[in-house]
Amino acid sequence: MSDLECNSAIGNLQCRMNASEVARERLKNQWTRGDEAVRSFIGTWFQMSKDEVDTYIQPSGHFDHY
């Protein structure tokens, strides 16, 4: 449906439904990208924290028993 058809028939239910569907898809895509960004940030933060802990705690092949 063209923009001209939508503009000339503002009350047309199909135009309103189409606009709603387009808006819903845009929001869905924005949320998906946001979720991916958050997961990426958390994964990077977790890996950095893990690497920092590994730097201070060097695993050895044996334990000293007293």
Secondary structure by P-SEA (a helix, b strand, c coil): ccaaaaaaccccaaaaaaaaaaaaaaaaaaaaaaaaaaaaaaaaaaaaaaaaaaaacccccccccc
